Amino acid sequence: MKKQPQITEKTRQKFVEVFCELYSQKPIEKISIQEIANESGFNRSTFYQYFTDIYELLDAVENDLINDMKKELAMKELSMHTIQDTFYCMDDREHLLALNALLGDYGSTRFLKRLKKEITLDQLELNVPKNHSLTPYFIEFYLTTSLSLFRLWLQRKQDLSSEEFSKLVENLYARGITPYFKE
């Protein structure tokens, strides 16, 4: 008897969601397959029908998120805020769970490196020369700052609206923090 694709995808997604919830709370080394299975309402053998181990599940979460971000980037008109806009467009529960886990306290630096590698200078409307010796530093500053601010926004449970947060980031890039102390 063949499995129904919708049920199969729902089961896989349940494993992903539970893993992301656990990974946002503790290091991957402290998460067991048994725990994921129990929290998902399935047994271990069902988990193994989808993933060989926790690290394959982590890879799947990272790959799914990066692929979805690439799709978002491909649909966007280039601007200085392309990266932030891409994150904001991914504000459904599934993406937020994954981002919260991967950018959280226990997330991996490997994911951040992969993410930075996926975002090219052509996708950033930064007015910097491509072959300047300082360009890699400008790109690193922009990406690291964007990711760190987004991470903080997630940790603070999105205490600002997307528009407020976007405006804050835009102002910080344009004017720095000094104008906020003059108020």
Backbone as JSON Lines, residues from 0, in Angstrom:
{"i":0,"aa":"M","n":[0.84,-1.18,0.0],"ca":[0.0,0.0,0.0],"c":[0.89,1.25,0.0]}
{"i":1,"aa":"K","n":[0.63,2.16,-0.93],"ca":[1.42,3.38,-1.04],"c":[0.93,4.42,-0.04]}
{"i":2,"aa":"K","n":[1.89,5.16,0.5],"ca":[1.54,6.24,1.42],"c":[1.02,7.43,0.64]}
{"i":3,"aa":"Q","n":[0.14,8.18,1.28],"ca":[-0.39,9.38,0.65],"c":[0.63,10.5,0.82]}
{"i":4,"aa":"P","n":[0.95,11.21,-0.25],"ca":[1.99,12.25,-0.17],"c":[1.71,13.32,0.89]}
{"i":5,"aa":"Q","n":[0.43,13.72,1.06],"ca":[0.12,14.75,2.05],"c":[0.44,14.27,3.46]}
{"i":6,"aa":"I","n":[0.12,13.01,3.74],"ca":[0.37,12.44,5.06],"c":[1.87,12.3,5.28]}
{"i":7,"aa":"T","n":[2.57,11.85,4.25],"ca":[4.01,11.7,4.34],"c":[4.66,13.05,4.62]}
{"i":8,"aa":"E","n":[4.26,14.08,3.92],"ca":[4.83,15.41,4.12],"c":[4.47,15.96,5.5]}
{"i":9,"aa":"K","n":[3.26,15.7,5.97],"ca":[2.85,16.16,7.3],"c":[3.69,15.48,8.39]}
{"i":10,"aa":"T","n":[3.96,14.2,8.21],"ca":[4.77,13.47,9.17],"c":[6.19,14.03,9.19]}
{"i":11,"aa":"R","n":[6.77,14.2,8.02],"ca":[8.12,14.78,7.91],"c":[8.15,16.16,8.55]}
{"i":12,"aa":"Q","n":[7.14,16.97,8.26],"ca":[7.08,18.32,8.8],"c":[6.96,18.31,10.31]}
{"i":13,"aa":"K","n":[6.25,17.36,10.85],"ca":[6.11,17.25,12.31],"c":[7.46,16.97,12.95]}
{"i":14,"aa":"F","n":[8.25,16.08,12.34],"ca":[9.6,15.82,12.84],"c":[10.45,17.08,12.79]}
{"i":15,"aa":"V","n":[10.34,17.82,11.7],"ca":[11.1,19.07,11.54],"c":[10.69,20.07,12.61]}
{"i":16,"aa":"E","n":[9.41,20.27,12.82],"ca":[8.93,21.23,13.81],"c":[9.39,20.89,15.22]}
{"i":17,"aa":"V","n":[9.25,19.62,15.58],"ca":[9.66,19.2,16.93],"c":[11.17,19.38,17.09]}
{"i":18,"aa":"F","n":[11.93,18.99,16.07],"ca":[13.38,19.17,16.13],"c":[13.73,20.65,16.32]}
{"i":19,"aa":"C","n":[13.1,21.53,15.55],"ca":[13.4,22.96,15.65],"c":[13.05,23.5,17.03]}
{"i":20,"aa":"E","n":[11.94,23.07,17.58],"ca":[11.56,23.51,18.93],"c":[12.6,23.06,19.95]}
{"i":21,"aa":"L","n":[13.03,21.8,19.84],"ca":[14.04,21.28,20.77],"c":[15.39,21.95,20.57]}
{"i":22,"aa":"Y","n":[15.78,22.15,19.32],"ca":[17.07,22.74,18.99],"c":[17.16,24.2,19.42]}
{"i":23,"aa":"S","n":[16.04,24.87,19.52],"ca":[16.07,26.25,20.01],"c":[16.2,26.29,21.53]}
{"i":24,"aa":"Q","n":[16.04,25.12,22.19],"ca":[16.11,25.06,23.64],"c":[17.38,24.41,24.18]}
{"i":25,"aa":"K","n":[18.04,23.6,23.34],"ca":[19.24,22.9,23.83],"c":[20.13,22.48,22.66]}
{"i":26,"aa":"P","n":[21.4,22.17,22.95],"ca":[22.33,21.78,21.88],"c":[21.9,20.49,21.19]}
{"i":27,"aa":"I","n":[22.29,20.35,19.95],"ca":[21.9,19.18,19.17],"c":[22.37,17.88,19.82]}
{"i":28,"aa":"E","n":[23.51,17.92,20.5],"ca":[24.05,16.73,21.16],"c":[23.15,16.21,22.27]}
{"i":29,"aa":"K","n":[22.28,17.07,22.78],"ca":[21.38,16.71,23.88],"c":[20.0,16.28,23.38]}
{"i":30,"aa":"I","n":[19.82,16.26,22.07],"ca":[18.53,15.88,21.48],"c":[18.64,14.45,20.98]}
{"i":31,"aa":"S","n":[17.71,13.61,21.4],"ca":[17.74,12.21,20.95],"c":[16.63,11.97,19.92]}
{"i":32,"aa":"I","n":[16.85,10.98,19.11],"ca":[15.83,10.58,18.14],"c":[14.58,10.11,18.86]}
{"i":33,"aa":"Q","n":[14.77,9.41,19.98],"ca":[13.63,8.96,20.77],"c":[12.8,10.14,21.25]}
{"i":34,"aa":"E","n":[13.45,11.19,21.69],"ca":[12.76,12.39,22.15],"c":[11.97,13.04,21.01]}
{"i":35,"aa":"I","n":[12.59,13.15,19.84],"ca":[11.9,13.72,18.68],"c":[10.69,12.87,18.32]}
{"i":36,"aa":"A","n":[10.88,11.57,18.3],"ca":[9.78,10.65,17.96],"c":[8.65,10.78,18.97]}
{"i":37,"aa":"N","n":[8.98,10.74,20.25],"ca":[7.95,10.84,21.3],"c":[7.17,12.15,21.2]}
{"i":38,"aa":"E","n":[7.9,13.26,21.07],"ca":[7.26,14.58,20.98],"c":[6.41,14.71,19.72]}
{"i":39,"aa":"S","n":[6.79,13.98,18.67],"ca":[6.06,14.04,17.4],"c":[4.84,13.14,17.39]}
{"i":40,"aa":"G","n":[4.8,12.19,18.33],"ca":[3.69,11.24,18.37],"c":[3.91,10.03,17.47]}
{"i":41,"aa":"F","n":[5.17,9.8,17.1],"ca":[5.5,8.64,16.27],"c":[6.56,7.82,16.99]}
{"i":42,"aa":"N","n":[6.86,6.65,16.42],"ca":[7.93,5.86,17.02],"c":[9.23,6.07,16.25]}
{"i":43,"aa":"R","n":[10.32,5.55,16.82],"ca":[11.65,5.74,16.23],"c":[11.73,5.2,14.81]}
{"i":44,"aa":"S","n":[11.09,4.08,14.56],"ca":[11.18,3.48,13.23],"c":[10.56,4.41,12.17]}
{"i":45,"aa":"T","n":[9.54,5.17,12.55],"ca":[8.95,6.13,11.62],"c":[9.94,7.24,11.33]}
{"i":46,"aa":"F","n":[10.64,7.7,12.36],"ca":[11.67,8.73,12.15],"c":[12.68,8.25,11.11]}
{"i":47,"aa":"Y","n":[13.13,7.01,11.23],"ca":[14.15,6.48,10.32],"c":[13.65,6.29,8.89]}
{"i":48,"aa":"Q","n":[12.37,6.35,8.68],"ca":[11.84,6.3,7.32],"c":[12.09,7.64,6.6]}
{"i":49,"aa":"Y","n":[12.34,8.69,7.38],"ca":[12.53,10.02,6.82],"c":[13.98,10.51,6.89]}
{"i":50,"aa":"F","n":[14.67,10.15,7.98],"ca":[16.03,10.64,8.21],"c":[16.89,9.52,8.79]}
{"i":51,"aa":"T","n":[18.17,9.53,8.42],"ca":[19.07,8.5,8.95],"c":[19.54,8.84,10.37]}
{"i":52,"aa":"D","n":[19.63,10.13,10.68],"ca":[20.02,10.57,12.01],"c":[19.65,12.04,12.2]}
{"i":53,"aa":"I","n":[19.97,12.56,13.36],"ca":[19.62,13.95,13.68],"c":[20.35,14.93,12.76]}
{"i":54,"aa":"Y","n":[21.57,14.59,12.38],"ca":[22.35,15.5,11.54],"c":[21.79,15.58,10.11]}
{"i":55,"aa":"E","n":[21.22,14.51,9.64],"ca":[20.55,14.56,8.33],"c":[19.3,15.44,8.45]}
{"i":56,"aa":"L","n":[18.61,15.35,9.56],"ca":[17.45,16.21,9.8],"c":[17.88,17.67,9.86]}
{"i":57,"aa":"L","n":[18.98,17.96,10.55],"ca":[19.51,19.33,10.59],"c":[19.85,19.82,9.19]}
{"i":58,"aa":"D","n":[20.5,18.99,8.4],"ca":[20.81,19.35,7.01],"c":[19.55,19.66,6.22]}
{"i":59,"aa":"A","n":[18.51,18.84,6.41],"ca":[17.25,19.05,5.71],"c":[16.63,20.39,6.1]}
{"i":60,"aa":"V","n":[16.66,20.73,7.38],"ca":[16.11,22.0,7.85],"c":[16.88,23.16,7.23]}
{"i":61,"aa":"E","n":[18.21,23.07,7.27],"ca":[19.05,24.12,6.68],"c":[18.8,24.25,5.18]}
{"i":62,"aa":"N","n":[18.81,23.12,4.48],"ca":[18.62,23.14,3.02],"c":[17.25,23.69,2.64]}
{"i":63,"aa":"D","n":[16.22,23.27,3.34],"ca":[14.86,23.77,3.04],"c":[14.8,25.28,3.23]}
{"i":64,"aa":"L","n":[15.38,25.76,4.31],"ca":[15.35,27.19,4.59],"c":[16.15,27.98,3.56]}
{"i":65,"aa":"I","n":[17.34,27.52,3.26],"ca":[18.17,28.22,2.27],"c":[17.51,28.21,0.9]}
{"i":66,"aa":"N","n":[16.93,27.09,0.51],"ca":[16.23,27.03,-0.78],"c":[15.04,27.98,-0.82]}
{"i":67,"aa":"D","n":[14.29,28.06,0.27],"ca":[13.16,29.0,0.33],"c":[13.66,30.44,0.29]}
{"i":68,"aa":"M","n":[14.78,30.72,0.94],"ca":[15.33,32.07,0.91],"c":[15.81,32.42,-0.5]}
{"i":69,"aa":"K","n":[16.41,31.47,-1.18],"ca":[16.85,31.71,-2.56],"c":[15.65,32.05,-3.44]}
{"i":70,"aa":"K","n":[14.54,31.35,-3.24],"ca":[13.33,31.65,-4.01],"c":[12.86,33.06,-3.72]}
{"i":71,"aa":"E","n":[12.87,33.44,-2.44],"ca":[12.46,34.8,-2.06],"c":[13.38,35.83,-2.7]}
{"i":72,"aa":"L","n":[14.69,35.59,-2.63],"ca":[15.65,36.52,-3.22],"c":[15.45,36.64,-4.73]}
{"i":73,"aa":"A","n":[15.16,35.53,-5.38],"ca":[14.97,35.54,-6.83],"c":[13.74,36.37,-7.22]}
{"i":74,"aa":"M","n":[12.74,36.43,-6.36],"ca":[11.51,37.17,-6.67],"c":[11.6,38.64,-6.29]}
{"i":75,"aa":"K","n":[12.62,39.02,-5.55],"ca":[12.71,40.39,-5.05],"c":[13.4,41.3,-6.04]}
{"i":76,"aa":"E","n":[12.96,42.54,-6.02],"ca":[13.68,43.58,-6.73],"c":[14.86,43.94,-5.83]}
{"i":77,"aa":"L","n":[16.02,44.03,-6.4],"ca":[17.21,44.28,-5.59],"c":[17.14,45.64,-4.91]}
{"i":78,"aa":"S","n":[17.51,45.65,-3.64],"ca":[17.61,46.89,-2.89],"c":[18.61,46.66,-1.77]}
{"i":79,"aa":"M","n":[18.94,47.72,-1.08],"ca":[19.88,47.59,0.03],"c":[19.29,46.71,1.13]}
{"i":80,"aa":"H","n":[17.99,46.55,1.13],"ca":[17.31,45.82,2.2],"c":[16.85,44.45,1.77]}
{"i":81,"aa":"T","n":[17.43,43.93,0.72],"ca":[17.0,42.64,0.18],"c":[17.05,41.54,1.23]}
{"i":82,"aa":"I","n":[18.1,41.49,2.01],"ca":[18.26,40.42,2.99],"c":[17.19,40.52,4.07]}
{"i":83,"aa":"Q","n":[17.02,41.73,4.64],"ca":[15.98,41.89,5.66],"c":[14.61,41.57,5.08]}
{"i":84,"aa":"D","n":[14.34,42.06,3.88],"ca":[13.04,41.81,3.25],"c":[12.81,40.31,3.08]}
{"i":85,"aa":"T","n":[13.84,39.59,2.72],"ca":[13.72,38.15,2.55],"c":[13.36,37.48,3.86]}
{"i":86,"aa":"F","n":[14.02,37.87,4.94],"ca":[13.69,37.31,6.24],"c":[12.24,37.61,6.62]}
{"i":87,"aa":"Y","n":[11.8,38.86,6.41],"ca":[10.45,39.24,6.8],"c":[9.4,38.48,6.01]}
{"i":88,"aa":"C","n":[9.69,38.18,4.77],"ca":[8.74,37.45,3.94],"c":[8.61,35.99,4.38]}
{"i":89,"aa":"M","n":[9.54,35.56,5.17],"ca":[9.53,34.17,5.61],"c":[8.95,34.06,7.01]}
{"i":90,"aa":"D","n":[7.91,34.81,7.27],"ca":[7.41,34.87,8.64],"c":[6.29,33.89,8.94]}
{"i":91,"aa":"D","n":[6.19,32.82,8.16],"ca":[5.22,31.8,8.55],"c":[5.83,30.96,9.67]}
{"i":92,"aa":"R","n":[4.99,30.2,10.34],"ca":[5.42,29.46,11.53],"c":[6.6,28.54,11.25]}
{"i":93,"aa":"E","n":[6.56,27.83,10.15],"ca":[7.62,26.87,9.8],"c":[8.97,27.57,9.66]}
{"i":94,"aa":"H","n":[9.0,28.67,8.93],"ca":[10.26,29.38,8.73],"c":[10.75,30.01,10.04]}
{"i":95,"aa":"L","n":[9.85,30.57,10.82],"ca":[10.27,31.19,12.07],"c":[10.82,30.15,13.04]}
{"i":96,"aa":"L","n":[10.22,28.97,13.09],"ca":[10.74,27.9,13.94],"c":[12.16,27.54,13.52]}
{"i":97,"aa":"A","n":[12.37,27.37,12.23],"ca":[13.69,27.0,11.71],"c":[14.7,28.11,11.96]}
{"i":98,"aa":"L","n":[14.33,29.35,11.66],"ca":[15.25,30.47,11.87],"c":[15.58,30.65,13.35]}
{"i":99,"aa":"N","n":[14.59,30.5,14.19],"ca":[14.8,30.63,15.63],"c":[15.78,29.57,16.12]}
{"i":100,"aa":"A","n":[15.66,28.36,15.61],"ca":[16.56,27.27,16.01],"c":[17.96,27.48,15.43]}
{"i":101,"aa":"L","n":[18.04,27.76,14.14],"ca":[19.33,27.85,13.47],"c":[20.11,29.11,13.84]}
{"i":102,"aa":"L","n":[19.41,30.18,14.17],"ca":[20.08,31.42,14.58],"c":[20.09,31.6,16.09]}
{"i":103,"aa":"G","n":[19.52,30.64,16.81],"ca":[19.4,30.73,18.26],"c":[20.7,30.43,18.99]}
{"i":104,"aa":"D","n":[20.6,30.38,20.29],"ca":[21.78,30.16,21.14],"c":[22.51,28.86,20.84]}
{"i":105,"aa":"Y","n":[21.81,27.86,20.37],"ca":[22.42,26.56,20.1],"c":[22.61,26.29,18.62]}
{"i":106,"aa":"G","n":[22.25,27.26,17.81],"ca":[22.39,27.11,16.36],"c":[23.84,26.93,15.95]}
{"i":107,"aa":"S","n":[24.02,26.56,14.72],"ca":[25.39,26.25,14.29],"c":[26.0,27.41,13.5]}
{"i":108,"aa":"T","n":[27.28,27.63,13.72],"ca":[28.0,28.62,12.94],"c":[28.11,28.15,11.5]}
{"i":109,"aa":"R","n":[28.03,26.85,11.29],"ca":[28.07,26.29,9.93],"c":[26.91,26.84,9.11]}
{"i":110,"aa":"F","n":[25.73,26.94,9.72],"ca":[24.58,27.49,9.0],"c":[24.82,28.94,8.62]}
{"i":111,"aa":"L","n":[25.36,29.72,9.55],"ca":[25.64,31.13,9.24],"c":[26.63,31.24,8.09]}
{"i":112,"aa":"K","n":[27.65,30.41,8.08],"ca":[28.63,30.42,6.99],"c":[27.97,30.04,5.67]}
{"i":113,"aa":"R","n":[27.12,29.02,5.69],"ca":[26.4,28.61,4.48],"c":[25.51,29.74,3.98]}
{"i":114,"aa":"L","n":[24.83,30.37,4.9],"ca":[23.92,31.45,4.54],"c":[24.68,32.6,3.91]}
{"i":115,"aa":"K","n":[25.79,32.98,4.51],"ca":[26.6,34.06,3.96],"c":[27.15,33.71,2.59]}
{"i":116,"aa":"K","n":[27.51,32.46,2.4],"ca":[28.04,32.02,1.12],"c":[26.97,32.06,0.02]}
{"i":117,"aa":"E","n":[25.73,31.82,0.39],"ca":[24.62,31.79,-0.57],"c":[24.23,33.19,-1.06]}
{"i":118,"aa":"I","n":[24.51,34.19,-0.23],"ca":[24.12,35.55,-0.58],"c":[25.3,36.21,-1.29]}
{"i":119,"aa":"T","n":[25.12,36.53,-2.54],"ca":[26.2,37.09,-3.34],"c":[26.16,38.61,-3.34]}
{"i":120,"aa":"L","n":[27.26,39.21,-3.74],"ca":[27.33,40.67,-3.83],"c":[26.27,41.2,-4.8]}
{"i":121,"aa":"D","n":[25.98,40.42,-5.84],"ca":[24.97,40.85,-6.81],"c":[23.59,40.96,-6.19]}
{"i":122,"aa":"Q","n":[23.33,40.19,-5.1],"ca":[22.03,40.25,-4.45],"c":[21.95,41.4,-3.45]}
{"i":123,"aa":"L","n":[23.07,42.01,-3.17],"ca":[23.1,43.14,-2.25],"c":[23.31,44.41,-3.05]}
{"i":124,"aa":"E","n":[22.48,45.37,-2.86],"ca":[22.65,46.66,-3.54],"c":[23.5,47.55,-2.66]}
{"i":125,"aa":"L","n":[24.72,47.12,-2.44],"ca":[25.65,47.94,-1.68],"c":[26.5,48.7,-2.68]}
{"i":126,"aa":"N","n":[26.68,49.95,-2.43],"ca":[27.47,50.78,-3.35],"c":[28.95,50.66,-3.01]}
{"i":127,"aa":"V","n":[29.47,49.45,-3.21],"ca":[30.9,49.21,-2.98],"c":[31.48,48.59,-4.25]}
{"i":128,"aa":"P","n":[32.73,48.94,-4.55],"ca":[33.35,48.35,-5.73],"c":[33.59,46.85,-5.53]}
{"i":129,"aa":"K","n":[33.36,46.1,-6.58],"ca":[33.49,44.65,-6.47],"c":[34.91,44.18,-6.21]}
{"i":130,"aa":"N","n":[35.89,44.88,-6.73],"ca":[37.27,44.41,-6.62],"c":[38.11,45.19,-5.62]}
{"i":131,"aa":"H","n":[37.48,45.95,-4.76],"ca":[38.2,46.72,-3.75],"c":[38.68,45.77,-2.64]}
{"i":132,"aa":"S","n":[39.83,46.04,-2.08],"ca":[40.38,45.15,-1.05],"c":[39.53,45.12,0.22]}
{"i":133,"aa":"L","n":[38.73,46.14,0.47],"ca":[37.89,46.18,1.67],"c":[36.48,45.61,1.45]}
{"i":134,"aa":"T","n":[36.13,45.32,0.21],"ca":[34.78,44.83,-0.09],"c":[34.38,43.62,0.75]}
{"i":135,"aa":"P","n":[35.22,42.61,0.93],"ca":[34.81,41.48,1.78],"c":[34.44,41.91,3.2]}
{"i":136,"aa":"Y","n":[35.1,42.95,3.71],"ca":[34.78,43.45,5.05],"c":[33.43,44.15,5.07]}
{"i":137,"aa":"F","n":[33.14,44.91,4.02],"ca":[31.84,45.58,3.93],"c":[30.7,44.56,3.87]}
{"i":138,"aa":"I","n":[30.9,43.54,3.07],"ca":[29.88,42.5,2.92],"c":[29.69,41.77,4.25]}
{"i":139,"aa":"E","n":[30.79,41.42,4.9],"ca":[30.71,40.73,6.19],"c":[29.99,41.59,7.22]}
{"i":140,"aa":"F","n":[30.32,42.87,7.26],"ca":[29.66,43.79,8.19],"c":[28.16,43.82,7.93]}
{"i":141,"aa":"Y","n":[27.8,43.98,6.69],"ca":[26.38,44.09,6.33],"c":[25.62,42.8,6.68]}
{"i":142,"aa":"L","n":[26.16,41.65,6.26],"ca":[25.47,40.38,6.49],"c":[25.44,40.02,7.97]}
{"i":143,"aa":"T","n":[26.56,40.16,8.65],"ca":[26.62,39.81,10.07],"c":[25.7,40.7,10.89]}
{"i":144,"aa":"T","n":[25.7,41.97,10.59],"ca":[24.83,42.89,11.31],"c":[23.36,42.57,11.05]}
{"i":145,"aa":"S","n":[23.03,42.35,9.79],"ca":[21.64,42.01,9.45],"c":[21.19,40.74,10.16]}
{"i":146,"aa":"L","n":[22.02,39.72,10.12],"ca":[21.66,38.45,10.77],"c":[21.57,38.6,12.28]}
{"i":147,"aa":"S","n":[22.5,39.34,12.87],"ca":[22.47,39.52,14.33],"c":[21.23,40.3,14.78]}
{"i":148,"aa":"L","n":[20.9,41.35,14.05],"ca":[19.71,42.11,14.4],"c":[18.45,41.28,14.23]}
{"i":149,"aa":"F","n":[18.41,40.51,13.15],"ca":[17.25,39.65,12.93],"c":[17.14,38.61,14.04]}
{"i":150,"aa":"R","n":[18.27,38.04,14.43],"ca":[18.3,37.05,15.51],"c":[17.78,37.66,16.81]}
{"i":151,"aa":"L","n":[18.23,38.87,17.13],"ca":[17.76,39.55,18.33],"c":[16.25,39.8,18.27]}
{"i":152,"aa":"W","n":[15.79,40.21,17.12],"ca":[14.35,40.46,16.92],"c":[13.55,39.17,17.17]}
{"i":153,"aa":"L","n":[14.04,38.04,16.7],"ca":[13.38,36.77,16.95],"c":[13.41,36.42,18.44]}
{"i":154,"aa":"Q","n":[14.57,36.6,19.07],"ca":[14.7,36.3,20.49],"c":[13.78,37.15,21.34]}
{"i":155,"aa":"R","n":[13.55,38.36,20.89],"ca":[12.66,39.27,21.62],"c":[11.19,39.08,21.22]}
{"i":156,"aa":"K","n":[10.93,37.97,20.56],"ca":[9.56,37.58,20.17],"c":[8.92,38.64,19.28]}
{"i":157,"aa":"Q","n":[9.73,39.21,18.36],"ca":[9.26,40.19,17.39],"c":[8.51,41.33,18.08]}
{"i":158,"aa":"D","n":[9.18,41.93,19.06],"ca":[8.56,43.0,19.85],"c":[8.32,44.28,19.06]}
{"i":159,"aa":"L","n":[8.9,44.37,17.89],"ca":[8.6,45.46,16.96],"c":[7.87,44.86,15.76]}
{"i":160,"aa":"S","n":[7.02,45.62,15.13],"ca":[6.39,45.13,13.91],"c":[7.47,44.99,12.84]}
{"i":161,"aa":"S","n":[7.18,44.26,11.8],"ca":[8.15,44.11,10.7],"c":[8.53,45.46,10.13]}
{"i":162,"aa":"E","n":[7.55,46.35,10.0],"ca":[7.81,47.67,9.46],"c":[8.71,48.49,10.39]}
{"i":163,"aa":"E","n":[8.41,48.44,11.69],"ca":[9.23,49.17,12.66],"c":[10.66,48.64,12.67]}
{"i":164,"aa":"F","n":[10.77,47.34,12.65],"ca":[12.1,46.74,12.67],"c":[12.87,47.1,11.41]}
{"i":165,"aa":"S","n":[12.22,47.02,10.26],"ca":[12.85,47.36,8.99],"c":[13.33,48.8,9.01]}
{"i":166,"aa":"K","n":[12.51,49.69,9.51],"ca":[12.85,51.11,9.57],"c":[14.04,51.32,10.52]}
{"i":167,"aa":"L","n":[14.04,50.63,11.65],"ca":[15.15,50.72,12.6],"c":[16.46,50.29,11.94]}
{"i":168,"aa":"V","n":[16.45,49.16,11.27],"ca":[17.65,48.66,10.61],"c":[18.11,49.64,9.53]}
{"i":169,"aa":"E","n":[17.17,50.12,8.75],"ca":[17.48,51.1,7.7],"c":[18.14,52.34,8.3]}
{"i":170,"aa":"N","n":[17.57,52.86,9.4],"ca":[18.13,54.04,10.05],"c":[19.5,53.76,10.66]}
{"i":171,"aa":"L","n":[19.68,52.58,11.23],"ca":[20.98,52.24,11.8],"c":[22.06,52.19,10.72]}
{"i":172,"aa":"Y","n":[21.74,51.62,9.57],"ca":[22.71,51.58,8.48],"c":[23.0,52.98,7.94]}
{"i":173,"aa":"A","n":[21.97,53.8,7.84],"ca":[22.13,55.12,7.24],"c":[22.76,56.13,8.2]}
{"i":174,"aa":"R","n":[22.37,56.09,9.48],"ca":[22.78,57.15,10.4],"c":[23.53,56.68,11.64]}
{"i":175,"aa":"G","n":[23.56,55.36,11.89],"ca":[24.2,54.86,13.1],"c":[23.29,55.02,14.3]}
{"i":176,"aa":"I","n":[23.86,54.93,15.51],"ca":[23.04,54.97,16.72],"c":[22.94,56.37,17.33]}
{"i":177,"aa":"T","n":[23.8,57.27,16.93],"ca":[23.85,58.61,17.54],"c":[22.5,59.32,17.54]}
{"i":178,"aa":"P","n":[21.72,59.32,16.45],"ca":[20.44,60.04,16.48],"c":[19.48,59.54,17.59]}
{"i":179,"aa":"Y","n":[19.62,58.3,18.01],"ca":[18.72,57.76,19.03],"c":[19.06,58.29,20.42]}
{"i":180,"aa":"F","n":[20.29,58.77,20.61],"ca":[20.68,59.31,21.9],"c":[20.39,60.79,22.01]}
{"i":181,"aa":"K","n":[20.07,61.44,20.92],"ca":[19.78,62.88,20.92],"c":[18.32,63.16,21.21]}
{"i":182,"aa":"E","n":[17.5,62.12,21.24],"ca":[16.06,62.32,21.43],"c":[15.71,62.67,22.85]}
